Amino acid sequence: MSSTAENEEKINPNDNDCLDTLNLVDRAIVSRGSTRAFLSTPVERRLIKQILSVAAWAPSGTNMQPWKVTILAGKPRQRLSDAICEAFFSGDNGDERSWKYYPDEFFEPYKARRRACGIGLYQTLGIAKGETEKMRQQRARNYTFFDAPVGMIFSVHNDLEIGSWMDLGMFMQNIMVSARGHGLHTCAQAAFSDYHNIIREHLGIPDNETVVCGMAIGYADPKQEVNKYRPEREPLSSFANFEFYDEEAAV
Ligand SMILES: Cc1cc2nc3c(=O)[nH]c(=O)nc-3n(C[C@H](O)[C@H](O)[C@H](O)COP(=O)(O)O)c2cc1C
């Protein structure tokens, strides 16, 4: 049978009945959503250490464990946020990135998905097309870690290759899923890599490491509309090819 919508598992993170059908791990994965408004409730250092120790069980090519992470809370977090916000609002668009997240030219189907995501987020925030100042303010919210009490900055050695970046991604995802198990939420933040020189200066990250990403971690503010935005996922049939899955051989 070809993969049709009829035998696809439809997962809806906003539907509690659906979440209730999932086991704990799957629920942690599905209930993770990029959170862009946090409560000031602190997160214990012990808990962050536990999450990171769990996340480090991520796989990595030949067990190289290439991830590096700097954790910020309290005054150092505030100082870094202040420095980046000052640069951002003074018109400094940041430093040239040594890596590219996106292609120069977007193309389908990614272009449409990216557009839908931007529109959905801004609609949730009540920002209309052309309201560039409000968009700028929202971008700046990245640099305060969306008010999360804890921030993380991830880096990898410059001489490592794309495989190690995959490993870092798995480590980051483990953090985000483990955080859910403790009632915490997160937002991965590539926006930080635009200000890697300020980050280096504040955190002592050496020149032989690339600042890849940031992450906000804390307790979500349930009253903020922005946290209700959950961009949809494409159906299984759009990305998974079951043509070569022989039912008889598999049972
Ligand atoms: C590596 C990475 C970097 C991201 N950087 C940012 C960022 O800088 N700012 C932001 O608001 N969201 C950022 N996001 C969140 C994405 O927009 C989000 O994952 C996507 O829209 C899907 O939504 P969901 O995470 O709520 O499922 C990032 C996500 C990833 C995986």
The ligand as an ORCA input file, in Angstrom:
! r2SCAN-3c Opt
* xyz 0 1
  C      19.185     25.734     15.126
  C      17.945     26.594     15.298
  C      18.075     27.957     15.428
  C      16.944     28.758     15.650
  N      17.097     30.095     15.842
  C      16.037     30.854     16.212
  C      16.219     32.218     16.562
  O      17.311     32.771     16.492
  N      15.135     32.913     16.992
  C      13.888     32.344     17.081
  O      12.941     33.032     17.505
  N      13.678     31.036     16.753
  C      14.724     30.284     16.331
  N      14.552     28.954     16.021
  C      13.225     28.338     16.171
  C      12.551     27.970     14.844
  O      11.965     29.101     14.282
  C      11.496     26.889     15.158
  O      12.151     25.730     15.585
  C      10.596     26.537     13.991
  O       9.822     27.624     13.579
  C       9.660     25.370     14.349
  O       8.875     25.733     15.467
  P       8.888     24.910     16.839
  O      10.320     24.868     17.315
  O       8.011     25.701     17.769
  O       8.367     23.546     16.572
  C      15.664     28.151     15.734
  C      15.547     26.766     15.568
  C      16.670     25.987     15.348
  C      16.517     24.508     15.185
*
